[in-house]
Amino acid sequence: SVPLLQAARKRNSLNLLELSEAELEEQFVRGDGPGGQATNKTNNCVVLKHIPSGIVVKCHQTRSVEKNRKIAREILQEKVDLFYKGEDSDVFKEKKASEKQKQEKKRRAKENLERKKLFKEMQQLDKE
């Protein structure tokens, strides 16, 4: 139900596969999106590739190259963990749990809305 690689980017995962720098290929490119001249003149977007799995991550969340490198490695580590462990990955389990909580919250909100509607209808009937 949840696409595996889209479940990445959960920070609380502790039991992730380790990446070695020898398995990584790193490039610095110009970022895209809003920012004008600041974006068009600097190569602070990090493209990180995990050679054995072929997974590529592009990170341009900050203006700092060092921060982008760190964030890209975190995201790549989670995606590689998902790639090799699949549904046994902690990242996948966290994503499933958060989706379940979200569905439960939606269900409760819907029930409350129904209760409010019924209450208003009862008030209308009492006035008549």
N, C-alpha and C positions, 0 to 999 in steps of 0.2 A: 504494500500500500504506500509506503514512504520510499521514494527513490533514494537509494543508498547514499550516493555522493552528495545529495542535497541536505542530508542530515548533519553534515559537518558544521563546525563553528560553534560548538558548545564548550565553554571554558572549564567546567567542573570535572572533566574526564581526567583521571589520574593514570589509568592502566593502558597507556597508548604504546604502540610500537615505536622504538627509537629509530631516528633517521641518522645515517652517517653522511658527512659532508661529501664523501667520495661518490655517493649515489645521486647527488644533486647537481643540477646545471642551473646557473643563475645568470640573469641578464637584467640590465637596467635600461628601460625604454621611457619614452615620453608618455605621460598619462593622457587620458582623454576626459571629456566632460567639462563642466564649468571651471573657470579659473583664469581664462584669458592668457595674458602674457606669462604669468607665473607658471601655468601648466605647459604652455607651448615651448618654453625655453629650457626647462629642466628635465633631466632624465631621472626622476625619483620614483618611477613606477617599477616595482620589482616583479619579474617573471621568473618563477621557480619551477623547475621540472624534476620530477622523480624518475630517473632513467629506467630502473627495472620495471615499474608499473606503467610508465608513460603519462602519469597524472601531471597536469600543468595548473599552476595557481598564479593568478595575476593580482597584485595588491597595490592599490594607490589610495589608501585610506587617509594618509597624512602627508605633509610636505617633507617629512624627514625620511631619508633613505634608510637609516638605521631602524627606525620604528617600523617602516614598511617591510624590511627584511625579517624582523622578528615576527610580525603578524603573519607574513606569508609562510614562514616556517611552521607556525602553530596551526594554520589552516591546512597546510600540506600534510602535517603529521596526522591530523584527524582524518583527512581524506584517505591517506594511505592505510591507516588503521581500519577504516570502513572497507576499503578495497580488499584487504586480506582477511579480515575477521568476519565481514558481512554482518549478519544479525546478531552475532555474539559480541560485537563491539560495544563498549560502554557508551560511545557517542550515539549509536543507534538506539540503545535502550533509553538513554536520556531523552532523545527526541520523541520516542514512543510515549514515554511517561508524560512529557509536557503536552503532547497532543491529546492524551487522555484527560488531563486536567482541564485543558481548554474546552473539550467537548462537554465535560461535566459542568463547567461554569456556564456554558451556553444553555445547557439543559435547565439548570436552576434559574437562569434569567428568564427563560421562556415560561417556566412554571409560575414564577412570580408575576409575570405580565398577565398570564391567564387568571391568576387569583385577583389581581387588581381589576381586570375587566368584569369578572363575576361580582366583585364587591360593588362596583359602580352600577351595574345592572340591578343589583339588589336595592341599592339606595334609590334608584329611579322608580322601582316598583313600590317602594315604601312611600314615596312622595305622592304617588298617584292614588 
